[in-house]
């Protein structure tokens, strides 16, 4: 169902005002003291739906709805009146707004410049389609958009700006063309985008990587590992040259491919007999951290061990289940 986000009622925080202080983190981790001292944290949605056809996603080909910039400004004002100072953008595809052309591109920049003007804090916990940050016509990154989305004031004592982002590179690191997602950029283009984001000094990046496709092989796992090492080296190199006090810390979020019921990918895997564990009988295994697919080269348990090894290798294994708050400065 397509919803006009401009017509939805403003959130009424009066029922939770005395409990807002309990909401002091996002699903991606915690925040530093200066962020928590500024005010409260709340999710915010500026758009819904997706025009993409990714066969593993439940949002594919859903009606696209976008909040106008005027409505955005009014709602942000309402959030501020309720002492909300940290905005967690829960849009599935926030950057698809730029599909509408130069005016929509400038509108998105104005929206984030408004947050900057009011010295708010924000995070992208759901993930950004970073391919939209690359101009295929000029073969370069969109500097002004990245600057607007990822700006921060470089102060840990009174932080404002972009604090953290989930950056999904999905399976673009594997070199496997059997299930390549059309929305993803080439590795070199992804590196150029990441370099610009890291240069902005955003404190934390959670890099989302998907493994465990049926076609996953020893070569594709090797490719992923080698490219993650290159990204690790890139981060160190950019941080060393960066004049900001705050340097970027990358956490590697390795996810197992999960066939969600109702998607074409699920139907395909079911018809091919690749689903080894039934969601009704073993629901605890359908959690992105463990695999349920029998691959051409790896069993579900083997993919689980590979994921565990990758997380350990890149110091991203979180025994307590929560991504720790680690900063470089």
Order of alpha helices (4+ residues) and beta strands (2+ residues): beta-beta-alpha-beta-beta-beta-alpha-beta-alpha-beta-beta-beta-alpha-beta-alpha-beta-alpha-beta-alpha-alpha
